[in-house]
């Protein structure tokens, strides 16, 4: 590690190395002797959960800052949606019928990556959950266009490895869903949601709630596949029941193609701040 001459204090890495060369005695073998920040058993205790939450937030934020990532285009969507070439392997016919959205995600990612490359900055960088399905399509499109993309993986009971198209130095892994969702939204320039399951719904409604309540600046929320979304969510019932306001239905737009979504992003003009949010 390069020495930081602005900091006169001893580099912590040096102390970790020194600790590995001390005499092998009952005292040095004791867990109590380990340096706190190098003691995995200590860091994984329940009492250290606040520290682990902070570390997951801080590590990714620092590394994205080091890479100059200014803004992102978020792609949410189902891990089970196959590519058109593999739709015959889908577990259901419905998933096979959704395979065209894999292609739309790939094309949309190419359009956004092209936009970033033309601007010669680190805006509009595609970020996905790093897994298969729609996520893979998003990372693939960015790679095909010659740009970078981010993968925010999470540890699951059935191990989810990063798909091979995530830019290696922008591949991250999380334990906490909450911190992962924060990183999805902290730099979001647009949120594009493809058909998916519980995880996709969770991510969609988290974003809509933050925008609805004024806790997040309004950005385009784009839902691919009107038939799918209107089939699983009766938006009008929510409005008629009064559990959402009529204008809440304007927080998102339906599209069918990558070109439609790109046009929304290109021509986006944020609406004025709402006046009916409690506390305003």
N, C-alpha and C positions, 0 to 999 in steps of 0.2 A: 504494500500500500504506500502511495506517495506521501511523503512527510508534509504536513501542513505547517509551514513556518509561522503562520499567524497564531497558532495555538502552542504555547510553551509547555503545556502539560504532556505527560507521557502518553503515547498512543496505547489504547486499550489492547490492541492486537498483540503488542509486545508482551503484555502481562499474560495473555493466554498462552503464548509460546513459552514463556518462562515457566509457567505452571506445569507444563508438560515435561520439564527437565529437572524437577526437584527430586530429591531422593525418594525412593519407594519405601515408605514407612506406614505403620498403622495410622499415623496422624494424617499423612498426605493422601491416603486412600479413603479417608472418611468423607462422606458427602458434604459434611459441614465445611470442609476446607476448600471446596470448589468456589471459584469466583461466581458471584450471584448471576451476572449476565451470561456466563458460560455454563450454567447449571440447568439443563433441560428439565429435570424433575422438579426443580424449584419453580421455573417459569410456567410449568403446566399445572400448577396447583390452582384450585378454584379461587383462592384469594387473589391470584395474579391476573384474573380475567380482565380487569380494567386496563392493566398494562398491555396485555395481548391485543385488546381492541385498539389501543392507541398505536401499537406497533404496526398492525395491519393497515391502519389509516395512513400512518406516516411513511412507511416503506414505499408503498406504491406512489404516493403523492410526490415524494422526493425524486424517485426514479423517473416519473413522467415529466417532472420539472426539468430534470437533467437532460432529457431528450427534447425539451422544448415543445412538448405537446400543449397547444393552446386550447383547442376545442376538438370535440369528437362528434361523430354520427353514430348513434347507438342502434344496434340491431338486436332485437329480442325475437325469439321464435323457437319452435319446437325442435328438440334434439332428434325426434323420431321421423321427421319429414325426410324422405329419401331424395336423392338426385333423380332426374328423369331417367338416367341410364340404369338406376337400381330400383325403380319403382316396382318391378316384378318381385322384389324381395321384401316389400313392405308387409308388416304384420296384418294390416287390414286394407280393404279396398279404399276406404276413406283416406288413409294416409297416402296411398298410391295416387289418388285423385288430387292430392295437395302438392304433389311433387313439382308442379310447375312453379310453385313459390320458391323452391330452391334456386331455380334459374333466375327468377326476378330478384332474389336477394343478391345473387352473384353479380347480375347486371347493375343493380343499384349501387353496390359497393364499388364497381368499376367507375361508375359515373362520379361518385363522391371522391374517390381517390384521384381521378383525373382532375377534378376541380382543385383538390389540394396541391397536386403537382404543378398545375398551371399557376397557382398563386405563389409557389415556391416558399411555402411556410408550413407550419405544422398545425394548420386548421383543417377541419373536416376529416380527421383521422377516424377510420372505422374502428369501432370497438364492439366485440361480441363476447359471449360467455365462454368462448374458447373450445366448445365441444363440437359434436357432430351436427348433422342436419342443417338448419338455417344458419347456425353459427359458423359451421364449416364453409358454407357458401359465401358468407360475408368476408371471411378471411381469404378465401380463394380468389374472389374478385379483386381484392386489393393487391394480392401478389401478382395476378395476371396483368394488372395495370402498371406494375413496377413500383408500387408504393409500399408503405408499412401499414400494419394493422395491429390492434391490441387484442389480447385474449385474457379475460378475467375468469379463470377456472375456479372451481370450488371442490373441496374434498367431499365426496359422496360415499355412501355405503358400497355402491358398485362403482369402482374407481373410474373417474372421468379424466382421461388424459387429454392434453392439448391436441387439437387437430394439427396436421403437419403444415398448415398454411399460416398459422400465427407467426408474426415476426419474432424470432427467438428472444431478442432482448426486450420484447414487450409482452412476454408471456408471464402471467402472474398466477398465484394460487392463494386461495382464501380458506379460512376455517369458518369465519362469521359471515352469514348471508347479509346482515345489516351493513357491514362495512363494504362489502362487495357492491351492494346497491348504491351506496354513497358514491363510490368511484364511477359507477355507470353514469351518474347524473351530475357530478361536480363540474364536468367540462362539456356537458351535452349541448350541442347546437341543434339537434333534432333527435327525436325518438321514433324509431320505425319498428312496428310490431307486426310480426307475421303470425299465422296460426300456430297455436301451441297449447300446452297443458297448464297444470297448476302453476308451475314456475313462471311461465309467460304471463298468465293472468295476474299473478302477484306483482310482477314487475310493472305491468301496465297500470294497475290501479294504484300502486305506490306513486308512480309519476303523476297520474291524473290528480290524485289527492293533494300532492305537494303544490301543483299548479293551481288547483281549485282554491286552496286555502291561502295562496299568496306566499307560501314558503319557498317557492322556486319561481324564477322568472319564466314567463310563458315562452315556450319553444314549440315548433311543429310536432304534434303527436300524430303519426300517420299509421293507420291500420290497413294492412294489405288483406284484401278479400272480404268485401262487404257481406257476401252470403254467409261466410263462416262466422263472422262476428255478430251479425244479426240473428244467426241461428242459435248461438249459445247465450246471448245477452239480450234481453228485451229492454232496450234503452227507453222506449216510450213508457213502459210500466213504471220505471224509476221516476220519470218526469211526472206522469199522471198521479203517482202516489205522493208527490211533493218531497221525496227524499233527495232529489237533486233539482236544481233550478233549470228552466228551459235553456238558459245560456250556457249551462254546463255541457250541453250537447255540441257546443261549438268549440270545445277544447280539443277535438280531434277531427280528423278527416279520413274518409275511406278512399283507397285507391286500389287499382288492380295491377298496375304495371310499374316498373322501375322508372320509366320516363315521367309518369304522372307524379310520383313521389319526388323526383329530382326537381321538377318544376315548382312544386310547393316550397322546397328548401330554397331554391334560387330566388323566388319572388316573395319570400316571407317578410311580412311587416308586422311586428308585434302589436297586438291589440292594446289599447290603453288599460291601465290598472283598473280592476273592478272596484266598485264602491260599496258592494254588499257583503264584503268579507268582515266577519266579526272582529272588532278591535280597530277598524279603520274609521 
